[in-house]
Amino acid sequence: MFSYPKLTFMKKFILASISFIVLQFFFVGFCNAQSAATDTTTTLEKEHTFHVSLATAYSSRLNYYGRTDSLKSSALIPTVVLQVGKNFTVTPSFIFINNNQASFNYAATTINATYSFGKQKGIAGTVYGDKYFYKDASLVQSAQQGQAGFTLSYLNKIINVTGGSSAAFSSTNTDLFASATLDHKFKIVKGENIFLIIPTAVANAGTQHFTYSYYKKNNFLFFPTNDQLVTENSKKFTLLSYDVNLSLIYAIKRFIVNLTPGYVLPKNVITVSGNAAASEKASNLFYCNAVLIYKLVK
């Protein structure tokens, strides 16, 4: 069993990790490959208004902007992508956590709904919302239950610039986030084979609602008395991390493969003097996310 401080951090860490992986890596990789395929296809077939894709994502290391748990958890995420027309997508995902105490145990289900707008050049963006459902009700208390946000991009031949903002909701608190992203897309087309190479740099900022418990030393007339359990809450908007990654995407016919190695540098890590268990565990971290997508209804 986790102690209270570890459990509290584990709730936030798993949720933020899941939403970060599914939205930023899986969905962005899918849209990049999908748009590249559309852009290079000259077929005269009637375009479908409804698309279904099956996918599986794997993350080698879950992290909350570089903050991790001591279990070094990874995740397997089977996903269904339901695309209605060109702009609207609904994505239910099923989360299985793996670490030295759990072997790919089912942990949660997330549902993402995204509306995309804009073209391949110029102004483009997304508006999205996520809802989380947990296997264990104890993980829901004081953890993120959903989020909503938007991104806005300026796409061009030199470097794409994207800004985004979101709000993550729980039963008692709301966390606010903002991000700034720079990327450039290299595209190679050979027949039906499409290759995308996308180096990306991201700066993330946000608030951190956190709860930690520690034992405070009490003294009476210079004589120590019993320790007192103290719980404190804090909220502040700060820089959370820098992230650099390289998305490698290969698409052919109904298949898309996305491999994204990356390196994250956490910033403004919360530490509690004399209590490592209540402090955020963070260090510069290498990770690798992989996604396999099959277009069931193309």
Secondary structure, DSSP 8 states (H G I E B T S, - for coil): ---HHHHHHHHHHHHHHHHHIIIIIIIHHHHHHHHHHHHH----S---SEEEEEEEEEESS--BTTEE-TT--EEEEEEEEEEETTTEEEEEEEEEEEETTEEEEEEEEEEEEEEEEE-SSEEEEEEEEEEEEESSGGGTTTS--EEEEEEEEEE-SS-EEEEEEEEEE-SS-EEEEEEEEEE--EEEEETTEEEEEEEEEEEEEEE--EEEEEEE--EETTEE---EEEEEEE--EEEEEEEEEEEEEEEETTEEEEEEEEEEEE-S----TT-GGGS-EE--EEEEEEEEEEEEE-
